[in-house]
Amino acid sequence: MEKPLGWLRTTLLFLIAIFLFLLAIDLVGESVTMLGQDTVRSILLATSNPFIGLFIGLLATALVQSSSTVTAMTVAVVASGYLTLGNAIPVVMGANVGTTLTSTLVSLGFITNRNQFRKAISAGTIHDFFNIITVLIVFPLEYYYGTMSYFSQELTGLVNDSEVASNIMHNSYGIGIDRISTWLVSVLPQNFITVFLSLILLFVSIKFLSNIIYKRLIGSSKENLKKYIFANPFKSFGWGIVITGGVQSSSITTSLVVPLVASGKVMLHNVFPFIMGANIGTTITALLAAFNKSEAALSLAFVHLLFNLVGVLVFLPFPAIRRFPIFLAGKFGELTLDSRLVGFSYILFTFFLMPFALIYFNQGYVTERTYRYESYAGSEVSHSTIKVRREVSDHRLDYLLYEQPSPRENAPPDTMFMISDKQQSFAALERVYSYEDNGLSFEKKYQILSHNDTSTYKLDEVKLEHLNYIEVKMDESIAHFWFDADQKIVIRSEHYDGQGRLLKSSKLLSIQ
């Protein structure tokens, strides 16, 4: 009778932990929207530099010792509209590196025994090397080409196109949670107190959830872990996903293997696939946090998953490549035999000095332009605004769309887009469009009937020249777009039906 009661108690505690986690996510979003304009501006400007965003994610995770908390918090802020997808991606990458500090610190517990410390620091730092190498691969792809953003938005589009998933996304998962968070925000005296308490609740709920599952899933079966989990790389990888997905913390599961390697019970090359699986398992937290949130929040959760998948696809299928991080970790462990200060120096350099150096050498300033439009759809007239933010040292543009003529300063946008400099795309009032000059295709399924880059548009006393013009056959209609290829933004658009009747149009009124 004890076992059924034990499982019932675990289930109830698990449901309570899930409820607290969802409440914390909702409360973070509610409280961030209540912050003052100066605070919001500082958040936007701080993360506009991707190197600073990377450092913020790394440092925040190193401090709270939980990438799950940092990624869940970032998803909540993106869902609130105060952080764009493009700015949030480096934060998530930094969180993946920052979480590796935990296992490295655990290895310091073996510092009194030289041989055990060598093995322990090797086991601790192999997680570091894996994530650092993955960042070195993925970060430039995102920085120059917007690869992660593109694929994550494509996945989000597939989810939204799925009827079942769409119902899950857009039906409220608990009206009570919304009401509770709204009530708490109204009752608590100051916005910063609300933000602080919501972050504490988020951290506690994740720790509460991980402790419940840890005791039930792992508990006293550590000997079985050693015997069955590390039998072969793919089995080890699978168990890494399952266990970490359960305990909601890669810090716990990767730290678990450090003593096993230090004692010589498990070899270093056997735990590496398990660590890769742990990286995939921890992405469940961000996906859960994005549940019923905005498209940008869901895209960020997919970025977290894609980032870790890239690392797995690079190393897991290829034994020769898989040996490279193992070799680095082993060599680093040998260095600690000569001087144990090497371990402390490594932590100081990797998690503090290097990020500050990257920030110092990649400083830039942000430019912002505001485009105001007038749109017609039949007899209805509407006005909207797009703010285009660009950092001089960056290679992407962030678009904040407001469905109003003059939004208040630092108001959350209704929609956010991000386009890389390398993409053949432009932002319109309804969405981002992509095209191919060479293939004369538009959105990969429509035909470009005519195009040129010599069009002009007169705006008061300003004459915009060398605009790109595209005429497109879109199903039963014909669309005309005039856009600025440098700022990647629409200047004018017209849509006609098959009989040549104007369906809708938009035109630029002013640029500030």
C-alpha positions as CSV (number, residue, x, y, z in Angstrom):
1,M,0.0,0.0,0.0
2,E,3.0,2.3,0.6
3,K,4.1,2.3,-3.0
4,P,0.7,3.4,-4.5
5,L,0.4,6.1,-1.9
6,G,3.9,7.2,-2.6
7,W,3.2,7.5,-6.3
8,L,0.0,9.4,-5.5
9,R,1.9,11.8,-3.3
10,T,4.5,12.3,-6.0
11,T,1.8,12.9,-8.7
12,L,0.1,15.5,-6.5
13,L,3.4,17.3,-5.8
14,F,4.3,17.1,-9.5
15,L,1.0,18.8,-10.5
16,I,1.5,21.5,-7.8
17,A,5.0,22.1,-9.2
18,I,3.7,22.4,-12.8
19,F,1.0,24.8,-11.6
20,L,3.5,27.0,-9.8
21,F,5.8,26.9,-12.8
22,L,3.1,28.0,-15.2
23,L,1.9,30.7,-12.7
24,A,5.5,31.9,-12.5
25,I,5.9,32.2,-16.3
26,D,2.6,34.1,-16.5
27,L,3.6,36.3,-13.6
28,V,7.0,37.2,-15.2
29,G,5.2,38.3,-18.4
30,E,2.6,40.3,-16.5
31,S,5.2,42.0,-14.2
32,V,7.6,42.9,-17.1
33,T,4.8,44.7,-18.9
34,M,4.3,46.9,-15.8
35,L,7.9,48.1,-15.7
36,G,8.8,51.7,-16.3
37,Q,9.9,53.0,-19.7
38,D,13.5,53.6,-18.7
39,T,13.9,50.0,-17.5
40,V,12.4,48.6,-20.7
41,R,14.7,50.8,-22.8
42,S,17.7,49.5,-20.8
43,I,16.6,45.9,-21.4
44,L,16.2,46.5,-25.2
45,L,19.4,48.4,-25.6
46,A,21.4,45.9,-23.4
47,T,20.4,42.9,-25.5
48,S,20.6,44.6,-28.9
49,N,24.3,43.7,-28.9
50,P,24.4,39.9,-29.4
51,F,27.7,39.6,-27.5
52,I,26.2,41.4,-24.5
53,G,23.1,39.1,-24.8
54,L,25.4,36.1,-24.9
55,F,27.1,37.3,-21.7
56,I,23.8,38.1,-19.9
57,G,22.6,34.6,-20.5
58,L,26.0,33.1,-19.4
59,L,26.3,35.2,-16.3
60,A,22.7,34.9,-15.2
61,T,22.8,31.1,-15.5
62,A,26.2,30.9,-13.7
63,L,24.6,32.9,-10.8
64,V,21.4,31.0,-10.4
65,Q,22.9,27.7,-11.5
66,S,19.9,26.9,-13.8
67,S,19.7,27.4,-17.5
68,S,16.1,26.2,-17.3
69,T,15.2,29.2,-15.1
70,V,17.0,31.6,-17.4
71,T,15.5,30.3,-20.7
72,A,12.0,30.1,-19.2
73,M,12.4,33.7,-18.0
74,T,13.6,34.8,-21.4
75,V,10.7,33.1,-23.1
76,A,8.3,34.9,-20.7
77,V,9.9,38.3,-21.5
78,V,9.7,37.6,-25.3
79,A,6.1,36.7,-24.9
80,S,5.4,40.0,-23.1
81,G,6.7,41.9,-26.2
82,Y,9.6,43.7,-24.6
83,L,12.3,41.5,-26.1
84,T,12.6,40.5,-29.7
85,L,13.3,37.0,-30.9
86,G,16.6,38.1,-32.5
87,N,17.8,39.7,-29.3
88,A,16.7,36.8,-27.1
89,I,18.6,34.1,-29.1
90,P,22.1,35.0,-27.9
91,V,20.8,35.0,-24.3
92,V,19.6,31.4,-24.7
93,M,23.0,30.4,-26.2
94,G,24.8,32.0,-23.3
95,A,22.5,30.2,-20.9
96,N,23.6,26.9,-22.5
97,V,27.3,27.7,-21.8
98,G,26.5,29.1,-18.3
99,T,24.8,25.9,-17.1
100,T,28.1,24.0,-17.6
101,L,29.6,25.9,-14.6
102,T,27.7,23.7,-12.2
103,S,29.4,20.4,-13.1
104,T,32.7,22.2,-13.2
105,L,32.2,23.5,-9.6
106,V,31.1,20.0,-8.5
107,S,34.5,18.7,-9.7
108,L,36.3,21.1,-7.3
109,G,34.9,18.9,-4.5
110,F,37.6,16.3,-5.4
111,I,40.5,18.8,-5.3
112,T,42.1,17.1,-2.3
113,N,42.8,13.9,-4.3
114,R,44.9,14.7,-7.3
115,N,44.0,11.7,-9.5
116,Q,40.3,11.9,-8.7
117,F,40.4,15.6,-9.3
118,R,41.9,15.1,-12.8
119,K,39.1,12.7,-13.7
120,A,36.4,14.9,-12.1
121,I,37.5,18.1,-13.8
122,S,37.6,16.3,-17.1
123,A,34.0,15.1,-16.6
124,G,33.0,18.6,-15.5
125,T,34.6,20.5,-18.4
126,I,33.5,18.1,-21.2
127,H,30.1,19.7,-20.9
128,D,31.8,23.1,-21.2
129,F,33.7,22.1,-24.3
130,F,30.7,20.6,-26.0
131,N,28.5,23.7,-25.5
132,I,31.3,26.2,-26.3
133,I,32.1,24.4,-29.6
134,T,28.4,24.4,-30.4
135,V,28.2,28.1,-29.8
136,L,31.2,28.7,-32.0
137,I,29.4,26.8,-34.8
138,V,25.8,28.2,-34.3
139,F,26.5,31.8,-33.2
140,P,28.2,32.9,-36.4
141,L,25.4,31.3,-38.5
142,E,22.8,33.2,-36.5
143,Y,24.8,36.4,-36.4
144,Y,25.5,36.6,-40.1
145,Y,22.6,34.7,-41.7
146,G,19.8,34.4,-39.1
147,T,19.8,30.6,-39.5
148,M,18.3,29.8,-36.1
149,S,15.7,32.5,-36.4
150,Y,14.6,31.3,-39.8
151,F,14.3,27.6,-38.9
152,S,12.6,28.3,-35.6
153,Q,10.0,30.6,-37.3
154,E,9.4,27.9,-39.9
155,L,8.8,25.3,-37.2
156,T,6.4,27.8,-35.4
157,G,4.6,28.2,-38.7
158,L,4.2,24.4,-39.0
159,V,2.8,24.3,-35.5
160,N,0.3,27.1,-36.2
161,D,-0.7,25.3,-39.4
162,S,-1.5,22.2,-37.4
163,E,-5.1,22.3,-36.2
164,V,-4.5,20.3,-33.0
165,A,-1.4,22.2,-32.1
166,S,-3.1,25.5,-33.0
167,N,-5.9,24.7,-30.6
168,I,-3.4,23.9,-27.9
169,M,-1.5,27.2,-28.6
170,H,-4.5,29.5,-28.7
171,N,-6.9,28.0,-26.1
172,S,-6.2,29.2,-22.6
173,Y,-4.5,26.5,-20.5
174,G,-6.1,27.8,-17.4
175,I,-8.1,31.0,-17.0
176,G,-7.5,30.7,-13.3
177,I,-3.7,31.2,-13.8
178,D,-4.3,34.4,-15.8
179,R,-6.6,35.7,-13.1
180,I,-4.2,34.8,-10.3
181,S,-1.2,36.5,-11.9
182,T,-3.3,39.6,-12.8
183,W,-4.5,39.8,-9.2
184,L,-1.0,39.4,-7.8
185,V,0.3,42.2,-10.0
186,S,-2.5,44.5,-8.9
187,V,-2.0,43.7,-5.2
188,L,1.8,43.8,-4.9
189,P,2.9,47.4,-4.2
190,Q,5.8,48.0,-6.6
191,N,6.7,46.6,-10.1
192,F,10.2,45.6,-9.1
193,I,8.9,43.6,-6.2
194,T,6.5,41.8,-8.5
195,V,9.4,41.0,-10.9
196,F,11.6,39.8,-8.1
197,L,9.0,37.6,-6.5
198,S,8.0,36.1,-9.9
199,L,11.6,35.2,-10.6
200,I,11.9,33.7,-7.2
201,L,8.8,31.6,-7.8
202,L,10.1,30.5,-11.2
203,F,13.4,29.4,-9.7
204,V,11.7,27.6,-6.7
205,S,9.1,25.9,-8.9
206,I,11.8,24.4,-11.2
207,K,13.9,23.3,-8.2
208,F,10.8,21.9,-6.6
209,L,9.9,20.0,-9.8
210,S,13.4,18.7,-10.3
211,N,13.7,17.4,-6.6
212,I,10.4,15.6,-6.9
213,I,11.4,13.8,-10.1
214,Y,15.0,13.3,-9.0
215,K,13.9,11.4,-5.9
216,R,11.4,9.2,-7.8
217,L,13.4,8.7,-11.0
218,I,16.9,8.4,-9.6
219,G,16.7,8.1,-5.8
220,S,18.6,5.1,-4.6
221,S,19.1,3.5,-8.1
222,K,22.5,5.1,-8.8
223,E,24.1,1.7,-9.1
224,N,21.6,0.8,-11.8
225,L,22.4,4.1,-13.5
226,K,26.0,3.0,-13.8
227,K,25.1,-0.5,-14.9
228,Y,22.4,0.1,-17.5
229,I,22.6,3.7,-18.8
230,F,26.2,3.8,-20.1
231,A,26.1,0.6,-22.0
232,N,26.4,2.2,-25.4
233,P,26.4,5.8,-26.8
234,F,22.9,5.9,-28.2
235,K,21.4,4.3,-25.1
236,S,23.3,6.7,-22.9
237,F,22.1,9.6,-25.1
238,G,18.5,8.4,-24.8
239,W,18.7,8.1,-21.0
240,G,20.2,11.6,-20.9
241,I,17.1,13.0,-22.6
242,V,14.6,11.1,-20.5
243,I,16.2,11.8,-17.1
244,T,16.9,15.4,-17.7
245,G,13.5,15.9,-19.3
246,G,12.1,14.5,-16.0
247,V,14.1,16.4,-13.5
248,Q,14.0,19.6,-15.7
249,S,17.7,20.4,-15.0
250,S,20.7,19.4,-17.0
251,S,22.8,20.8,-14.1
252,I,21.6,18.0,-11.8
253,T,22.1,15.2,-14.3
254,T,25.5,16.3,-15.7
255,S,26.7,16.9,-12.1
256,L,25.6,13.4,-11.3
257,V,28.1,11.8,-13.6
258,V,31.1,13.8,-12.2
259,P,31.5,11.5,-9.1
260,L,31.1,8.4,-11.2
261,V,34.0,9.4,-13.5
262,A,36.1,10.6,-10.5
263,S,35.7,7.3,-8.8
264,G,36.6,5.4,-12.0
265,K,33.3,3.6,-12.2
266,V,32.4,5.1,-15.5
267,M,34.8,6.2,-18.3
268,L,34.8,9.7,-19.7
269,H,33.9,8.6,-23.2
270,N,30.8,6.8,-21.9
271,V,29.3,9.9,-20.2
272,F,29.7,12.3,-23.1
273,P,26.6,10.9,-25.0
274,F,24.6,11.1,-21.8
275,I,25.6,14.8,-21.5
276,M,24.5,15.5,-25.1
277,G,21.1,13.8,-24.2
278,A,20.9,16.0,-21.1
279,N,21.2,19.1,-23.4
280,I,18.2,17.9,-25.4
281,G,16.2,17.0,-22.3
282,T,16.5,20.5,-20.7
283,T,14.8,22.1,-23.7
284,I,11.5,20.8,-22.5
285,T,11.4,23.5,-19.9
286,A,11.5,26.3,-22.6
287,L,8.9,24.5,-24.7
288,L,6.6,24.2,-21.6
289,A,7.2,27.9,-20.8
290,A,6.2,28.9,-24.4
291,F,2.9,26.9,-24.1
292,N,0.0,29.2,-25.0
293,K,2.3,32.2,-25.4
294,S,3.2,34.3,-28.5
295,E,4.7,33.0,-31.7
296,A,8.0,34.7,-30.9
297,A,8.1,32.9,-27.5
298,L,7.5,29.5,-29.2
299,S,10.1,30.3,-31.8
300,L,12.6,31.0,-29.1
301,A,11.8,27.6,-27.5
302,F,12.5,26.0,-30.8
303,V,15.8,27.9,-31.0
304,H,16.8,26.3,-27.7
305,L,15.9,22.9,-29.1
306,L,17.7,23.5,-32.5
307,F,20.8,24.8,-30.8
308,N,21.3,21.6,-28.9
309,L,20.3,19.4,-31.8
310,V,23.1,21.0,-33.9
311,G,25.6,20.0,-31.3
312,V,24.2,16.5,-31.1
313,L,24.2,16.0,-34.9
314,V,27.8,17.2,-35.1
315,F,29.2,14.9,-32.5
316,L,27.0,11.9,-31.7
317,P,26.8,10.1,-35.1
318,F,30.6,10.3,-35.7
319,P,32.9,8.6,-33.3
320,A,36.0,10.4,-34.6
321,I,34.5,13.8,-34.1
322,R,33.0,12.8,-30.8
323,R,36.5,12.1,-29.5
324,F,37.5,15.7,-30.0
325,P,35.8,17.2,-26.9
326,I,36.8,14.1,-24.9
327,F,40.4,14.7,-25.9
328,L,40.2,18.4,-24.9
329,A,38.6,17.5,-21.5
330,G,41.2,14.8,-20.9
331,K,44.1,17.1,-21.7
332,F,42.7,19.8,-19.5
333,G,42.4,17.2,-16.7
334,E,46.1,16.4,-17.1
335,L,47.0,20.1,-16.8
336,T,45.4,20.1,-13.3
337,L,47.9,17.5,-12.1
338,D,50.7,20.1,-12.5
339,S,48.7,22.9,-10.9
340,R,45.2,22.8,-9.4
341,L,45.0,26.6,-9.9
342,V,44.4,25.8,-13.6
343,G,40.8,24.8,-12.7
344,F,40.1,28.1,-10.9
345,S,41.8,30.1,-13.7
346,Y,39.7,28.3,-16.3
347,I,36.4,29.2,-14.5
348,L,37.5,32.9,-14.2
349,F,38.5,33.2,-17.8
350,T,35.7,31.3,-19.5
351,F,32.8,32.6,-17.5
352,F,33.9,36.2,-16.8
353,L,37.0,37.5,-18.5
354,M,36.3,36.2,-22.0
355,P,32.7,37.5,-22.2
356,F,33.8,41.0,-21.0
357,A,36.6,41.0,-23.6
358,L,34.1,40.1,-26.4
359,I,31.8,42.9,-25.3
360,Y,34.6,45.4,-25.2
361,F,35.8,44.6,-28.7
362,N,32.3,44.4,-30.2
363,Q,30.8,47.6,-29.0
364,G,28.4,49.5,-31.4
365,Y,25.5,51.8,-31.3
366,V,21.9,51.4,-32.2
367,T,20.1,53.3,-34.9
368,E,16.3,53.4,-35.0
369,R,13.9,54.5,-37.8
370,T,10.2,54.9,-37.5
371,Y,8.0,54.3,-40.6
372,R,4.3,55.4,-40.4
373,Y,1.8,54.0,-42.9
374,E,-1.7,54.5,-44.1
375,S,-3.6,51.4,-45.3
376,Y,-6.8,50.8,-47.2
377,A,-9.0,47.7,-47.3
378,G,-12.2,48.5,-49.2
379,S,-13.6,51.6,-47.5
380,E,-11.7,51.0,-44.2
381,V,-8.7,53.2,-43.5
382,S,-6.1,52.3,-40.8
383,H,-2.7,53.6,-39.6
384,S,0.2,51.7,-38.3
385,T,3.9,52.0,-37.5
386,I,7.0,49.9,-37.9
387,K,10.2,50.7,-35.9
388,V,13.4,49.4,-37.5
389,R,16.3,48.9,-35.0
390,R,19.8,48.1,-36.2
391,E,23.1,47.9,-34.4
392,V,26.1,49.1,-36.4
393,S,28.2,46.1,-35.5
394,D,25.3,43.7,-36.1
395,H,24.1,42.0,-39.2
396,R,20.4,41.9,-38.7
397,L,17.4,44.3,-38.4
398,D,14.6,44.1,-35.8
399,Y,11.1,45.2,-36.8
400,L,8.6,46.2,-34.2
401,L,5.1,46.6,-35.7
402,Y,2.5,48.7,-33.9
403,E,-1.1,48.7,-35.1
404,Q,-1.5,52.4,-34.2
405,P,-0.2,55.6,-35.7
406,S,1.9,56.9,-32.8
407,P,2.7,54.3,-30.1
408,R,3.8,55.5,-26.8
409,E,7.5,55.3,-26.0
410,N,8.8,51.8,-25.5
411,A,5.3,50.3,-25.8
412,P,5.3,46.6,-26.5
413,P,4.8,45.9,-30.2
414,D,1.8,43.9,-31.6
415,T,4.2,41.9,-33.8
416,M,7.9,41.4,-34.1
417,F,10.1,40.4,-37.1
418,M,13.8,39.8,-37.5
419,I,15.7,39.8,-40.9
420,S,19.3,39.1,-41.5
421,D,21.4,41.3,-43.8
422,K,22.0,38.2,-46.0
423,Q,18.4,37.3,-46.5
424,Q,16.4,38.3,-49.6
425,S,13.4,39.4,-47.6
426,F,11.5,42.5,-46.6
427,A,9.1,43.4,-43.8
428,A,5.5,44.4,-44.7
429,L,2.7,45.4,-42.4
430,E,1.3,41.8,-42.2
431,R,4.4,39.7,-42.3
432,V,7.9,39.1,-43.7
433,Y,8.1,38.2,-47.4
434,S,11.0,36.3,-49.0
435,Y,12.0,36.3,-52.7
436,E,14.7,35.1,-55.1
437,D,15.9,37.4,-57.9
438,N,17.7,34.6,-59.7
439,G,14.8,32.1,-59.6
440,L,12.2,34.8,-59.9
441,S,10.2,33.2,-57.2
442,F,8.3,34.8,-54.3
443,E,7.7,32.9,-51.0
444,K,8.9,29.8,-52.9
445,K,5.5,29.2,-54.4
446,Y,4.6,32.3,-56.3
447,Q,5.9,33.6,-59.6
448,I,7.5,37.1,-60.0
449,L,6.0,38.6,-63.1
450,S,8.3,41.7,-63.3
451,H,10.9,43.3,-61.1
452,N,13.5,46.2,-61.1
453,D,15.6,48.2,-58.7
454,T,15.1,51.6,-60.2
455,S,11.7,52.6,-58.8
456,T,11.2,55.9,-56.9
457,Y,8.7,57.1,-54.3
458,K,8.1,60.8,-53.4
459,L,7.4,61.5,-49.8
460,D,6.7,65.2,-49.1
461,E,10.1,66.8,-49.9
462,V,12.0,63.5,-49.7
463,K,12.4,61.4,-52.8
464,L,13.2,57.7,-52.2
465,E,15.2,56.4,-55.2
466,H,16.6,53.0,-56.2
467,L,13.7,51.1,-54.6
468,N,13.1,47.5,-55.5
469,Y,9.8,46.8,-57.3
470,I,8.2,43.3,-57.6
471,E,5.0,42.3,-59.3
472,V,3.8,38.9,-58.1
473,K,1.1,36.4,-59.2
474,M,-0.4,35.2,-55.9
475,D,-3.1,32.6,-56.4
476,E,-6.1,34.6,-57.8
477,S,-4.6,38.0,-57.2
478,I,-1.8,40.2,-58.3
479,A,0.4,42.0,-55.7
480,H,2.8,44.9,-56.2
481,F,5.5,45.7,-53.7
482,W,7.9,48.7,-53.6
483,F,10.6,48.2,-50.9
484,D,13.9,49.5,-49.6
485,A,16.4,46.7,-50.1
486,D,18.9,48.2,-47.6
487,Q,16.4,48.6,-44.7
488,K,14.4,45.6,-46.0
489,I,11.1,47.3,-45.5
490,V,8.0,47.9,-47.6
491,I,7.4,51.4,-48.9
492,R,4.2,50.8,-50.8
493,S,2.0,47.8,-51.6
494,E,-1.1,47.1,-53.7
495,H,-3.2,43.9,-54.1
496,Y,-5.6,43.5,-57.0
497,D,-8.1,40.7,-57.7
498,G,-8.3,38.8,-61.0
499,Q,-10.6,41.5,-62.5
500,G,-8.1,44.3,-61.7
501,R,-10.1,45.6,-58.7
502,L,-8.0,47.0,-55.8
503,L,-8.4,44.8,-52.7
504,K,-6.1,46.5,-50.3
505,S,-3.1,48.9,-50.3
506,S,-0.7,50.6,-48.0
507,K,1.7,53.6,-48.4
508,L,4.4,55.2,-46.4
509,L,3.4,58.5,-44.8
510,S,6.6,59.5,-43.0
511,I,10.0,58.4,-41.8
512,Q,11.6,59.6,-38.6
